[in-house]
Structures are given as structure tokens and as C-alpha cells.
Amino acid sequence: MSFNLASTAEILRALGSRLRTQRLAQGLPQRELAQMAGLSLGALRKLEGSGQSSLETLIRVTQALGLAGELEDLFVLRRQSIAQMAQAESAGQRQRAPRRSKT
């Protein structure tokens, strides 16, 4: 599924489904994964079913499944041209306020 044209709800469901697939591939029952992640069974069921969860819940489940490395490239700034690199660099630098003229 391409997330580019998907709605927020579709992306949430897809991510929840992917986590469920990972859990099943590892042969973990929901109750056991919830315990490993330090979550309630309801929170895990909600994540897998609808994708609805807090970011902390998502990260806990990802860590418990041994998939934390998959998050490393998430939202990393990708520079594609010299102009974009210069723009990203200048965005990270603080701009000096213009000098006031002495009158």
C-alpha cells in the first residue's frame, strides 16, 4: 500500500495490520506481546485493529517485536539537490536580526 494517497485512517489500519502480521510471524499471542511491551491487552488490540494508539504505544510494541531499527529512517531529512541542501542548512541556522539605524 502506498501511503502517498492514503487517508489517515487507511495508514493507521495498515500499520496496525503490519504489526499484527509481525506478531503472528513471531508466534506471539496478543496477551504475551502486551505484557512484553508493558501495555494492556486492550491497547494492543486497538493498535492492531484500527491503528489507534499513542506514539509511545507504537514504539513499545515495535521494541517488543525487535523492530526498533525500522524506525531509524523515519522522518530523516533527505536532501536531493544542492539547493535543497543549502535551504536545509540555512533553516537550521539562526538568522541575525537586522541592525537598527542610529538616529
ChimeraX attribute file (.defattr): number of C-alpha atoms within 10 A of each C-alpha:
attribute: neighborCount
match mode: 1-to-1
recipient: residues
	/A:1	8
	/A:2	6
	/A:3	10
	/A:4	7
	/A:5	9
	/A:6	12
	/A:7	9
	/A:8	11
	/A:9	12
	/A:10	15
	/A:11	18
	/A:12	19
	/A:13	17
	/A:14	19
	/A:15	19
	/A:16	23
	/A:17	17
	/A:18	14
	/A:19	22
	/A:20	20
	/A:21	13
	/A:22	16
	/A:23	20
	/A:24	12
	/A:25	9
	/A:26	10
	/A:27	11
	/A:28	14
	/A:29	11
	/A:30	18
	/A:31	15
	/A:32	14
	/A:33	20
	/A:34	21
	/A:35	14
	/A:36	14
	/A:37	19
	/A:38	13
	/A:39	16
	/A:40	14
	/A:41	15
	/A:42	12
	/A:43	16
	/A:44	25
	/A:45	18
	/A:46	13
	/A:47	23
	/A:48	24
	/A:49	17
	/A:50	17
	/A:51	23
	/A:52	19
	/A:53	16
	/A:54	11
	/A:55	8
	/A:56	9
	/A:57	19
	/A:58	21
	/A:59	15
	/A:60	20
	/A:61	23
	/A:62	19
	/A:63	16
	/A:64	17
	/A:65	17
	/A:66	11
	/A:67	15
	/A:68	13
	/A:69	10
	/A:70	10
	/A:71	12
	/A:72	9
	/A:73	9
	/A:74	8
	/A:75	7
	/A:76	8
	/A:77	9
	/A:78	10
	/A:79	12
	/A:80	8
	/A:81	9
	/A:82	9
	/A:83	10
	/A:84	12
	/A:85	14
	/A:86	11
	/A:87	12
	/A:88	14
	/A:89	10
	/A:90	11
	/A:91	10
	/A:92	8
	/A:93	8
	/A:94	7
	/A:95	8
	/A:96	6
	/A:97	6
	/A:98	6
	/A:99	6
	/A:100	6
	/A:101	5
	/A:102	4
	/A:103	3
